[in-house]
Amino acid sequence: MNKTDLVNNIAAKSGLSKKDVEAVLNGFLGEVTDALAKGDKVQLIGFGTFETRKRSGRVGRNPQTGNEIKIPETVVPAFKAGNKLKEAVK
């Protein structure tokens, strides 16, 4: 399912217009992105938690040349599924 499919499905189930649903979805995604950029967590009880995690630096290998390279430390977004979501997927 892509974003267009999601907007269409929500609009059909809620009775709202596709334009309104897309505006709400874009607002939600913007708020989650802004919170993660600040280092905050976004918890949706039963669904899951969006957060950032620090990935430590390490030594890697260039597959083309075989040379060792240093991969720097970085911060990456992560999602941890909640219990209700886990149960629904089982």
HELIX and SHEET records of a PDB file:
HELIX    1   1 LYS A    3  SER A   14  1                                  12    
HELIX    2   2 LYS A   18  LYS A   38  1                                  21    
HELIX    3   3 ASN A   83  VAL A   89  1                                   7    
SHEET    1   A 3 VAL A  42  LEU A  44  0                                        
SHEET    2   A 3 GLY A  48  ARG A  55 -1                                        
SHEET    3   A 3 THR A  74  ALA A  81 -1                                        
SHEET    1   B 2 ARG A  58  ARG A  61  0                                        
SHEET    2   B 2 GLU A  68  ILE A  71 -1                                        
END                                                                             
